Amino acid sequence: MMRIWVALAVALTLLAAMGGCAKKNGYASMDEVYMKYDTNKDGVISKDEFVAKWKNKQKAETAWKSIDKKNNGFVDRTLNNDTPLNVWSAVESNDDPY
C-alpha cells in the first residue's frame, strides 16, 4: 500500500512540473531550449526551426536577430555562452510562440 502512495506522489509531482512548463517565465537549461526548437535533433537551432515555432513570423524574425549574434543563420550548443538563458526567455515573452 505504501508503494502505491509513493508512486502516486511521484506521478503527481511530475505532472505538476510538466504542467508548469506550458507557460513559464524562463528556461531552466539549454536542454529545454533545444528540446523545443531543435526539431530535427541535429544539435543546431536554425532560423527556420526557430521561426516555425512562432505564430507571429515578423516578431520571430526580429527575435532571431537577438539570438543569432553572429548572423550565421543558426545557433549551436558551443555558442550558448553568447546567448544566455535569460535572452531566450525574454525573446519568448515578446510574443506567444506555439
C-alpha positions as CSV (number, residue, x, y, z in Angstrom):
1,M,0.0,0.0,0.0
2,M,2.9,2.4,0.8
3,R,4.4,1.8,-2.7
4,I,1.1,2.9,-4.3
5,W,1.1,6.2,-2.3
6,V,4.8,6.8,-3.1
7,A,4.1,6.1,-6.8
8,L,1.1,8.4,-6.7
9,A,3.1,11.2,-5.1
10,V,5.9,10.9,-7.6
11,A,3.4,10.9,-10.5
12,L,1.6,14.0,-9.2
13,T,4.9,15.8,-8.7
14,L,5.9,15.0,-12.3
15,L,2.5,16.1,-13.6
16,A,2.7,19.4,-11.7
17,A,6.2,20.0,-13.1
18,M,5.2,19.2,-16.6
19,G,2.1,21.5,-16.3
20,G,4.4,24.3,-15.2
21,C,6.3,24.0,-18.5
22,A,3.4,25.0,-20.6
23,K,3.6,28.8,-19.8
24,K,6.5,29.6,-17.6
25,N,8.7,32.6,-17.2
26,G,12.0,31.1,-18.3
27,Y,14.1,28.2,-19.3
28,A,15.9,26.2,-16.6
29,S,18.5,24.8,-19.0
30,M,19.7,24.9,-22.6
31,D,18.4,21.4,-22.9
32,E,14.9,22.8,-22.6
33,V,15.6,25.3,-25.3
34,Y,17.0,22.6,-27.6
35,M,14.1,20.2,-26.9
36,K,11.7,22.9,-28.1
37,Y,13.4,24.4,-31.0
38,D,15.9,21.8,-32.4
39,T,13.1,19.9,-34.2
40,N,15.4,17.7,-36.3
41,K,17.7,17.0,-33.3
42,D,20.9,17.8,-35.1
43,G,22.3,19.9,-32.2
44,V,21.7,23.2,-34.0
45,I,18.8,25.6,-33.9
46,S,18.3,27.0,-37.3
47,K,16.5,30.2,-38.1
48,D,13.8,28.2,-39.9
49,E,13.3,25.9,-36.8
50,F,13.0,28.9,-34.6
51,V,10.6,30.9,-36.8
52,A,8.4,27.8,-37.3
53,K,7.5,27.7,-33.6
54,W,6.1,31.2,-33.6
55,K,2.6,32.4,-34.6
56,N,3.8,35.9,-35.5
57,K,6.6,35.3,-38.1
58,Q,7.6,39.0,-38.2
59,K,8.2,39.1,-34.5
60,A,10.1,35.8,-34.7
61,E,12.4,37.3,-37.4
62,T,13.1,40.2,-35.1
63,A,13.6,38.0,-32.1
64,W,16.0,35.8,-34.0
65,K,18.3,38.7,-34.5
66,S,18.8,39.0,-30.8
67,I,19.7,35.3,-30.6
68,D,21.9,34.8,-33.7
69,K,24.6,37.3,-32.7
70,K,27.0,36.0,-35.3
71,N,24.4,36.3,-38.0
72,N,25.2,32.9,-39.5
73,G,21.6,31.5,-39.5
74,F,22.0,29.0,-36.7
75,V,22.8,28.7,-33.0
76,D,24.6,25.6,-31.7
77,R,25.5,24.5,-28.2
78,T,29.0,25.8,-28.4
79,L,27.6,29.3,-28.8
80,N,25.3,29.1,-25.8
81,N,27.5,31.5,-23.9
82,D,26.7,34.1,-26.5
83,T,23.0,33.7,-25.8
84,P,22.3,33.1,-22.1
85,L,19.0,31.5,-21.0
86,N,17.5,34.9,-19.9
87,V,17.8,36.1,-23.5
88,W,15.8,33.0,-24.8
89,S,13.2,33.6,-22.1
90,A,13.0,37.3,-22.8
91,V,12.6,36.7,-26.5
92,E,9.6,34.4,-25.9
93,S,8.0,37.0,-23.7
94,N,7.7,39.3,-26.7
95,D,5.2,37.0,-28.4
96,D,3.2,33.8,-28.0
97,P,5.2,31.0,-29.6
98,Y,3.3,27.9,-30.4
